Amino acid sequence: MPELPQMQALAERLAEALGGRTLQRADLLGFASLKTADPAPGTLLGRTVERVDRRGKYLLLVLDSGARVAVHLSQGGRMDLEDPPKQTRPRGALVRFVFGPEPARGLLLREHGTQRKAGWWVLAPGDDGPLATLGPEPFSEEFAALVRTDRTSRRVYTWLRDQHVVAGIGRGYTDDALNRAQLSPFATMAALDADGRERLLAAVRAVLSEGLAVERERTGALSEGKLGERFAVHGKVGQPCPRCGTPLRRVSFDSYELVYCTCQTGGKPLADRRMSRLLR
């Protein structure tokens, strides 16, 4: 799933590609992808893109009327810039936005696989829609204070991935950050000492900053089917740990896996849920 670095770099590229352009068409190609009924997409036609922002994992096209188009790519959503806009309806296509003036430019939202979880919202001025319940951004002082004071019994891995706690971090950068901080995925926030909390905060911000620097090397929109090759730990089971060289391990769940090294757990492997109970 695209996370903060992918979405921030995408917003920057789209700001350059679409800023100052006028929305001419919004061709709905997958009807379940539109998550709002009011305002209607037709009310956006003729409006100019003032800027392109990001909030958490959401991309935001901000129009001169104050309305916004919010896009969430979920697991398999991708975006293509089209010069000129195409007339076809590719497999998994959800919506095509066409911007003028001539020569027109298209922005296609599509989705890989069989799941249809990517979506978009038309938000009236002052309406935050799905953004309203998001937690603070990872580089904010609010998040820093939360890391230093939260005493919840939730596991750090689950806590970091909760978009109501902190917006923009998913499985990939959680794996990388916890490895960098030398923290077990199953350590609880309540059990972290002051040093562990500072390591966690520094690691989260470091892996996101490094990830953003890499993502800014991309061109176009965000078309690649697989994005995990750019992680240091996530998806690298069996490869050497970047900290100690020990082969990375995994814990598998029904629909995902987390990746860790025993240097994060005091040398103790975590049992795979499919095989036995998790060890703490």
C-alpha positions in Angstrom: 0.0 0.0 0.0 1.4 3.5 -0.8 2.3 5.2 2.4 3.4 8.8 3.3 6.6 8.9 1.2 4.9 7.6 -1.9 1.9 9.8 -1.5 3.9 13.0 -0.7 6.1 12.6 -3.7 3.1 11.8 -5.9 1.4 15.0 -4.6 4.5 17.0 -5.5 4.7 15.6 -9.0 1.0 16.1 -9.7 1.2 19.7 -8.4 3.8 20.3 -11.1 1.8 18.4 -13.8 -1.7 19.8 -13.0 -1.3 23.0 -11.1 -3.2 25.9 -12.8 -5.0 23.5 -15.1 -8.8 23.4 -15.3 -10.9 20.2 -14.8 -12.8 19.6 -18.0 -14.1 16.1 -17.3 -14.4 13.4 -14.6 -15.3 10.2 -16.3 -16.6 7.7 -13.7 -15.4 4.2 -14.8 -15.9 2.3 -11.6 -19.1 3.4 -9.9 -18.3 1.9 -6.4 -15.1 4.0 -6.3 -17.0 7.3 -5.7 -17.6 7.5 -1.9 -19.7 10.7 -1.8 -23.0 11.8 -3.4 -23.0 15.5 -2.6 -21.4 17.6 -4.0 -21.7 15.9 -7.4 -18.5 15.6 -9.5 -20.1 17.8 -12.1 -19.9 20.8 -9.8 -16.1 20.6 -10.1 -16.0 21.1 -13.9 -14.4 24.4 -14.9 -12.6 24.8 -11.6 -8.8 25.3 -11.5 -6.4 23.2 -9.6 -4.8 25.5 -7.0 -2.5 23.0 -5.4 -2.1 19.3 -4.7 -1.7 18.3 -1.1 -1.4 15.1 1.0 -3.0 14.2 4.4 -1.9 10.8 5.7 -2.3 8.4 2.8 -4.8 10.6 1.0 -4.0 12.7 -2.0 -5.9 16.0 -2.2 -6.6 18.0 -5.4 -7.5 21.4 -4.1 -9.6 23.5 -6.5 -10.1 27.3 -6.6 -13.7 26.9 -5.3 -12.4 25.5 -2.1 -13.7 22.1 -2.9 -11.3 19.1 -2.8 -11.0 15.7 -4.4 -9.6 13.2 -2.0 -8.1 10.0 -3.3 -7.1 6.9 -1.3 -5.2 4.2 -3.2 -5.6 1.5 -0.6 -3.6 -1.7 -1.4 -3.7 -1.9 -5.2 -4.7 1.6 -6.4 -2.4 3.4 -8.8 -2.5 6.6 -10.8 -1.4 7.3 -14.4 -0.7 10.6 -16.1 -2.0 10.5 -19.7 -0.6 12.8 -22.4 -3.0 13.0 -24.2 -5.9 11.6 -22.2 -7.0 8.1 -23.4 -10.5 7.0 -24.4 -10.0 3.4 -23.3 -11.3 1.8 -20.1 -8.4 -0.3 -18.8 -9.0 -3.2 -16.5 -9.5 -1.9 -12.9 -10.1 1.7 -14.1 -12.1 3.7 -11.5 -12.1 7.3 -12.8 -10.3 9.5 -15.4 -9.9 13.2 -14.7 -9.2 15.4 -17.8 -7.6 18.8 -17.4 -7.2 21.6 -19.9 -6.2 23.8 -21.5 -5.1 22.1 -24.7 -3.1 20.0 -25.0 -5.3 18.2 -22.4 -3.8 16.0 -19.8 -5.5 13.0 -18.1 -5.1 11.5 -14.6 -6.4 7.9 -14.4 -7.2 6.2 -11.1 -7.1 2.4 -11.5 -6.7 -0.7 -9.3 -4.7 -3.9 -9.5 -6.1 -7.2 -8.4 -9.6 -8.2 -7.6 -10.1 -6.1 -4.5 -11.9 -2.8 -5.1 -10.9 -0.7 -2.1 -9.4 2.4 -3.7 -11.7 5.3 -3.8 -12.3 9.1 -4.1 -14.4 11.7 -2.4 -15.7 15.1 -3.5 -15.4 17.3 -0.4 -17.2 20.6 -0.2 -15.4 23.6 1.4 -15.1 23.0 5.1 -15.9 19.2 4.9 -13.0 17.0 5.9 -14.9 13.7 5.1 -12.6 10.8 5.8 -9.8 13.1 6.9 -11.6 14.2 10.0 -10.6 11.2 12.1 -7.0 11.0 11.1 -4.3 11.2 13.7 -1.4 13.7 13.6 1.3 13.7 11.0 4.6 11.9 11.9 6.7 15.0 11.8 4.3 17.0 14.0 5.0 18.0 17.6 1.6 16.4 18.5 2.9 13.0 17.4 6.2 13.5 19.2 4.3 14.2 22.4 2.2 11.1 21.8 5.2 8.9 21.4 6.7 10.2 24.6 3.6 10.0 26.8 1.2 7.3 25.5 0.9 4.4 28.0 -1.5 2.2 26.0 -1.1 -1.6 26.3 -1.3 -1.9 22.5 1.6 -3.4 20.7 3.9 -0.8 19.0 3.4 -2.4 15.6 -0.4 -2.1 15.8 -0.2 1.4 17.3 2.0 2.8 14.5 -0.3 1.4 11.8 -3.5 2.9 13.3 -4.4 5.9 11.1 -6.3 7.4 14.1 -3.1 7.5 16.1 -0.7 8.7 13.4 -1.5 9.3 9.7 0.5 8.0 6.8 2.4 4.9 8.1 1.6 1.4 7.0 3.1 -2.0 7.3 6.2 -1.3 5.2 7.6 1.7 7.1 6.5 0.2 10.4 8.7 -2.9 9.8 11.6 -0.6 8.7 11.2 1.8 11.7 11.0 -0.9 14.3 14.1 -2.6 12.9 15.9 0.8 12.9 14.8 1.4 16.5 15.7 -2.1 17.6 12.2 -2.6 19.1 10.2 -5.8 19.0 6.9 -5.5 17.0 5.1 -6.9 20.0 6.5 -4.6 22.6 3.7 -2.5 24.1 3.8 1.3 24.3 3.3 1.0 28.0 6.5 -1.0 28.3 8.8 1.4 26.4 11.2 3.4 28.5 12.2 6.9 27.6 15.2 5.8 25.5 13.0 3.4 23.6 10.5 6.1 22.9 13.1 8.5 21.6 14.6 5.7 19.4 11.1 5.0 18.0 10.4 8.7 17.2 13.8 9.1 15.5 13.5 5.9 13.6 10.0 6.7 12.3 11.0 10.1 11.1 14.3 8.8 9.6 12.8 6.0 7.5 10.0 8.3 6.2 12.5 11.0 5.3 14.8 8.5 3.5 11.8 6.9 1.8 10.6 10.3 0.6 14.1 11.1 -0.9 13.9 7.9 -2.8 10.3 8.4 -3.9 11.2 11.8 -5.3 13.3 10.0 -7.9 10.2 8.6 -9.6 8.7 10.3 -12.7 5.2 10.4 -13.9 2.4 9.5 -11.4 2.4 6.3 -9.5 1.9 3.4 -11.9 4.2 0.6 -10.7 2.3 -2.5 -9.6 4.7 -3.3 -6.8 6.2 -0.7 -4.5 7.9 -2.8 -1.8 11.3 -3.2 -3.4 12.3 0.1 -1.9 11.9 -0.9 1.7 14.9 -2.0 3.8 13.2 -4.7 5.8 9.6 -5.1 4.8 9.2 -7.9 2.3 12.8 -9.0 2.7 12.3 -12.3 4.6 15.5 -14.4 4.5 17.7 -11.5 3.5 20.3 -10.1 5.9 19.2 -7.7 8.6 20.5 -4.2 7.7 21.6 -3.8 11.4 23.2 -7.2 12.2 23.2 -9.4 9.1 21.0 -12.1 10.6 18.4 -13.5 8.2 15.1 -11.6 8.6 12.1 -13.5 9.9 8.4 -13.1 9.5 5.1 -13.5 11.5 2.2 -14.3 9.2 -1.4 -13.3 9.6 -4.4 -14.1 7.5 -3.8 -11.3 5.0 -0.4 -9.9 5.7 2.9 -10.5 7.4 5.3 -8.5 9.5 9.1 -8.8 9.1 11.6 -8.4 11.9 15.0 -9.6 13.1 15.9 -11.3 16.3 18.2 -8.4 17.1 14.9 -6.5 17.9 13.7 -9.2 20.3 16.8 -10.0 22.4 17.7 -13.0 20.2 14.3 -14.6 20.6 12.3 -15.7 17.6 8.6 -14.8 17.5 6.4 -17.8 16.7 4.4 -17.7 13.5 0.7 -17.4 14.2 0.0 -20.2 11.8 2.2 -22.6 13.8 1.7 -21.7 17.4 1.0 -19.0 19.9 3.0 -15.7 19.5 5.8 -15.4 22.0 6.3 -12.1 23.8 
